[in-house]
């Protein structure tokens, strides 16, 4: 992101040393509203997990198996939505 911002911000008429907290802040908080690349990547990954587990593709089955293995390693017996957040 730094390489892109070094070229994009001056092209927009903004100093390239502008604080990142303001660059990535939403418009409603008077930021520039530029989405961070890692945030977009995480959202796309979560959408992928939800999509594949709902239609039971091979990838969805692999996601489900990985989650079940995580539950075994952590020692969770109940379904995840039944556990209070403070304990989890």
Secondary structure, 3 states (H helix, E strand, C coil): CHHHHHHHHHHCCCCCCCCHHHHCCCHHHCCCCCCCHHHHHHHHHHHHHHHHHHCCCHHHHHHHHHHHHHHHHHCCCCCHHHCCCCCC
